[in-house]
Amino acid sequence: MSRRLTTTIVAGMVSGVCAGFAAHRMAGSAEAAKEVAGYFHLLADVFLHLIKMIIAPLVFSTLVAGIAHMGDSKTLGRIGGRAMAWFVIASLISLTLGLVFVNAFAPGEGLNLVRSGASAGVDAQALNFRDFVLHVFPTSMVGAMADNSVLQIVVFSIFIGVGLTALGETGRPVVVLIETMVELMLKVTGYVMRMAPLAVFGALAAAVTTEGLGVLKTFGALVGEFYLALISLWILLLSAGAVFLGKRIFALIGLVREPVLLAFSTASSEAAYPRMLEQLDRFGVPRRISSFVLPLGYSFNLDGSMMYATFATMFIAQAYGIGLPLATQFTILLVLMVTSKGIAAVPRASLVVVAATLAQFDLPVEGVAFILAVDHFMDMGRTATNVLGNAVATSVISKWEGALAPPRPSAATAVRDAIPA
């Protein structure tokens, strides 16, 4: 089933590009191409709506069930501490690698753009540390689930899970109910994932219909060099994983290829979350760990997005002929290290981070508009990298805890995984 779904996703990617190219050629105008692309993207929109429908109950049920079986709050704190340590180190590596590659390739040099003060089309003020801290803590459980605010769902799930642990046998009926809810949501996830190849087809067909393949040729150097940087980051992440997982890293690569492909083709981390949870089950990661670390990673461990932030910031400075000394570049890196942690619920988060950083260092914010044409194609790569980075992080933390089980031929239930050794 898994291999067949992977094959159909790849087929959807190829056929989507072909259909989009044909539609782009036949469209008589940009307006007509945009209208046709809207119908193509309807397939992806429906799929993403279904994914958003199941994300909140899936995160809530798996996280509460996992915490309820951890036994005590010390275990929860230890796992959370290890996760955050890994996230900080991975963030620093991602940002630094992006800075190294953009300086080595210098893709913006020679463009000689002129600063005009035009609008970038992105709200740089959307990034605010105070608002982010307030956003973390929900005012309503129902509101957080309705808005699919993963970080808020994690917060109140932790409270409920810890509370159920403190209740002991009194809370056992609620735990059983939530475990049943996990089983139900995994079954529903299986139904939703059957539409994934159509969503992939629609997303890519829509992008190529409006932009055409020519946009990749025009911005080929920028996109190509960014993907080379991403490949280097993948090698580093997988090598770091191999240090802890040994030869099992190859089994992990084989299992996560499907959710990574799904994230790449739809440019949505949410689309890959349910399938990633199932594949980590098969790899041997206990549900009590994956259901806690993965949602945290979706907010704090965005390796691909952080590499993009340094890459895009320096590219824009180069494009406008602004030379930045090494000390300033290092300061930008440190600023991005902090600001990139506050982008969980900001639309077009990576662009917002870039725009805010440009404004802070008096660089031309309007340069963000220059890369909007290929941002979707770059977003595909950085989203896939985010998903891969979280898979490696979750597996390594499970190994640190001494809880990594042997691989299983099929997805296991949350109940069986959650019971501690």
C-alpha positions, 0 to 999 in steps of 0.5 A, spaced: 500 500 500 505 504 501 509 503 495 503 504 491 501 510 494 508 513 493 508 511 486 501 514 484 504 521 488 510 521 483 505 519 477 501 525 480 507 530 480 509 528 473 502 528 470 501 535 473 507 538 470 505 536 463 498 538 464 500 545 467 505 546 461 499 544 456 494 549 459 499 554 460 500 554 452 493 553 450 491 559 455 490 565 451 491 570 457 494 571 464 487 571 466 485 565 463 491 561 465 489 564 472 482 561 472 484 554 469 489 554 475 484 555 480 480 549 477 486 545 477 488 547 484 481 545 487 483 538 487 489 540 492 484 545 496 479 539 497 485 535 500 488 540 504 481 542 507 480 534 509 487 534 512 485 540 516 479 537 518 483 531 521 489 535 524 486 538 530 483 531 533 489 527 531 494 531 534 490 532 541 488 525 541 495 522 540 498 527 544 493 526 550 494 518 550 501 519 549 502 523 555 497 519 559 502 513 559 508 517 560 508 515 567 510 522 570 511 529 568 519 528 569 519 524 563 515 529 559 520 534 561 526 530 559 523 529 552 521 536 551 528 538 553 532 533 549 527 535 543 528 543 544 536 542 545 536 538 538 531 543 535 536 549 537 542 546 534 539 544 528 536 551 527 543 554 528 546 549 523 541 550 518 541 558 518 549 557 518 549 553 512 544 557 508 549 563 509 555 559 507 552 557 500 549 564 499 556 567 500 559 562 495 554 562 490 552 569 490 546 568 486 544 576 487 550 579 484 550 582 477 542 583 478 543 591 479 536 592 482 535 599 484 531 601 491 525 604 490 521 604 496 515 600 493 511 595 497 513 588 498 506 585 498 508 582 505 506 584 512 513 585 516 509 587 522 506 580 522 512 578 526 512 580 533 515 576 539 509 579 544 504 576 540 507 570 539 508 568 546 500 570 547 499 566 541 502 560 544 497 560 550 489 558 548 483 562 550 479 556 548 480 549 547 474 549 541 477 556 538 484 553 538 482 546 534 477 550 530 483 555 527 488 548 527 493 552 531 497 546 533 502 550 538 495 551 542 493 544 541 499 542 544 499 546 550 492 544 552 493 537 550 499 537 555 495 540 561 489 534 560 494 529 559 498 531 565 491 531 569 489 524 567 496 522 569 495 525 576 488 522 576 490 515 575 485 510 575 479 515 576 481 518 569 482 511 566 475 511 562 477 518 559 484 515 557 480 509 554 476 513 550 481 518 547 485 511 545 479 509 541 479 516 538 486 515 536 484 509 532 478 512 529 482 518 527 488 513 524 482 510 520 479 516 517 486 518 515 487 512 511 481 514 507 483 522 506 490 519 504 487 516 498 486 523 495 493 525 495 495 523 488 490 527 485 492 533 490 499 533 488 496 533 481 492 539 482 497 543 486 503 542 481 498 543 475 496 550 478 503 552 479 505 551 472 499 553 469 500 560 471 507 561 471 509 556 466 516 552 465 519 559 463 519 562 470 524 556 472 529 558 467 529 565 469 530 564 476 534 558 475 540 560 478 537 562 484 532 556 485 538 551 483 543 553 488 538 553 493 536 546 492 543 544 492 544 548 499 538 544 501 541 537 499 547 539 503 542 540 509 539 533 508 546 530 508 547 533 514 541 531 517 541 524 515 548 523 517 547 526 524 541 521 524 546 516 522 550 517 528 545 515 533 541 510 529 546 507 525 544 503 519 537 504 521 537 511 518 536 507 511 530 504 513 527 511 516 529 514 509 525 508 506 519 509 510 519 517 510 519 518 503 512 518 502 510 523 507 516 527 504 514 527 497 507 529 499 510 535 503 514 537 497 508 536 492 503 540 496 508 545 499 504 543 506 507 540 512 500 539 515 499 534 509 504 530 511 503 530 518 498 524 519 502 519 514 508 521 518 505 519 524 504 512 521 510 511 518 514 513 524 510 508 528 512 503 523 519 505 524 519 503 531 518 510 535 513 509 540 506 514 539 507 517 546 514 520 543 512 522 536 505 525 538 509 530 543 515 531 539 512 532 532 507 537 533 513 541 537 517 540 531 512 543 526 513 550 530 520 550 532 524 545 528 523 548 521 530 547 518 528 548 511 525 555 512 530 557 516 535 556 511 531 559 506 531 565 511 538 566 510 539 565 503 533 569 501 535 575 506 542 575 503 540 574 496 536 580 496 542 584 499 546 582 493 541 583 488 541 591 490 548 591 490 549 592 498 555 589 501 554 586 508 560 585 512 561 578 516 559 581 523 553 584 520 551 577 517 553 573 523 548 578 527 543 577 522 543 569 523 542 571 530 536 575 529 533 569 525 535 564 530 530 568 535 525 570 530 524 564 526 521 561 532 515 565 532 512 563 525 508 558 527 501 561 525 503 567 521 501 566 513 507 565 508 511 565 514 518 564 511 517 571 507 514 574 513 521 573 517 525 575 511 521 581 510 522 583 518 529 582 518 530 586 512 527 592 515 530 591 521 537 592 518 535 597 513 535 593 507 530 593 501 524 590 503 521 591 496 526 585 494 521 580 497 517 581 491 522 579 486 522 572 489 515 571 489 515 568 482 519 562 484 517 562 492 512 556 491 517 552 488 522 554 493 517 553 498 516 545 496 523 544 497 523 547 504 517 544 506 520 537 504 526 539 508 522 541 514 518 534 514 525 530 514 528 534 519 522 533 524 522 525 522 530 525 524 529 529 530 523 524 533 527 518 531 533 520 535 530 523 541 526 516 541 533 512 541 536 517 546 530 515 551 531 508 549 524 507 547 526 505 539 523 499 538 524 494 532 521 496 525 514 493 524 511 491 517 505 495 518 502 501 522 501 499 530 496 502 534 497 508 539 495 504 545 500 498 544 505 504 542 504 508 548 505 503 554 512 504 557 517 498 557 
